[in-house]
Amino acid sequence: MESKRVATLTLDDGRSVELPILSGTLGAEVLDIRNLTKLGMFTYDPAFFVTASCTSKITFIDGDAGLLYYRGYPIEQLAEHSDFLEVSYLLLNGELPNAAQAGSFKDNVTHHTMVHDQMARFFSGFRRDAHPMAVMVGVVGALSAFYHDSLDINDPQHREISAMRMLAKVPTIAAMAHKYYTGAPFMYPKNKFSYAENLMYMMFATPAEDYEPKPVLVRALDRILILHADHEQNASTSTVRLAGSSGANPFACIASGIAALWGPAHGGANEAALKMLEEIGDISRVPEYVQGVKDKKYRLMGFGHRVYKNMDPRAAVMRKTCYEVLTELKLENHKLFELAMELERVALSDSYFIEHKLYPNVDFYSGIVLRALGIPVNMFTVIFAVARTIGWISQWNEMMVDHDHKIGRPRQLYVGAARRDYVPISKR
Ligand code: CMC
């Protein structure tokens, strides 16, 4: 981190302070405001519009240009040529693996996919109709109650074991949440399968029949996992870092990330986008629905992004995958897809969306692909959580070895009552 320049802030009372201007490898310069404490002042930036909360070497986004890199590699190249486990290795370790490293990483993940058998009983405490995300928050957090032997966050080996456990076991828990909801028996993982194949197998196979996942669909799911694997300091990742900054164990931190992801403004958007398409129901209703968005009655789910003010590069890849999957399944004339294409066309040519720089985001298309794969709507955000787990772990790990890291503690601008004296209830 270089600081070749400084900004000088001078107050109207003449006091001044120098603020170093930091440059990273890529992206905007960042003002280091820590010297403001010398003036006894804080900054005010609700929702962190212009605040960098940490340094990171993992993911880079240029929202104006529509760029997304994992460890420097463009997302389009990874989606085209890599697979989810290789991307996971990259995010976690910083470099692409060689053949031996890739082999042992895959082997390691594959041999940790089963969960403690007692966890199966844990599920029966939930109502049968519990939302799978509610189950995920609880059961992933409960991993810390089952795997005490890897909870020393200051021990690099413990951190590595916990990371592998989460990467391997979160898909198993996700599939169990789905099976529990549908009343079907849990399926144990099968080590012959790839990561995405295994997830499909555990969700869709039953003990009664043979099941072989279709390669095109496996590839599409793998791509969804790659595209959602990390996205720098978003709401859920920041939640994981903040929880982790207090020294909480990694399983608890990831559970907090899952909770933050659930909201419709974040990971819940794929579910919300599909429900919106179903609510619109027919192409003829698109203009009326878009008018409602412009009248601010509701938002167009799957559109807009805090950082991308251009096409979300993940959306471009997902759109292509969407065509591939629907063509393979002979669903290209599917009503929902036609509706989505019309909504996209109308929105992209409408002045409201152009002026507000609202483009389709990854969740607009991933919902359609997930639906085509046969994944039920209430599992959409769960799939996002499975994918993002490696991003959360990588970011948590990075924070743990950052010598600058301290407990996260934002300040506030207090606007409540000034000091006042207690009034007895008889006099109120
Ligand atoms: N539909 C209609 N108007 C919108 C939308 C939308 N989807 N998103 C933003 N706007 C408008 C908003 O009304 C406001 O207009 P005005 O300035 O006239 O009052 C302006 O754009 C700025 O909105 P904002 O809420 O201040 O923007 P933000 O950066 O805080 O919000 C967002 C980002 C993603 C929460 C928002 O765009 C949104 O709610 N989108 C729909 C939900 C969605 O698809 N979320 C998934 C994001 S991608 C997956 C992920 O990373 O989790």
Boltz pocket constraint, residues with backbone or C-beta under 6 A from the ligand:
constraints:
  - pocket:
      binder: B
      contacts: [[A, 231], [A, 234], [A, 264], [A, 265], [A, 266], [A, 267], [A, 269], [A, 293], [A, 298], [A, 299], [A, 300], [A, 301], [A, 302], [A, 303], [A, 304], [A, 305], [A, 306], [A, 307], [A, 356], [A, 358], [A, 361], [A, 362], [A, 363]]
      max_distance: 6.0
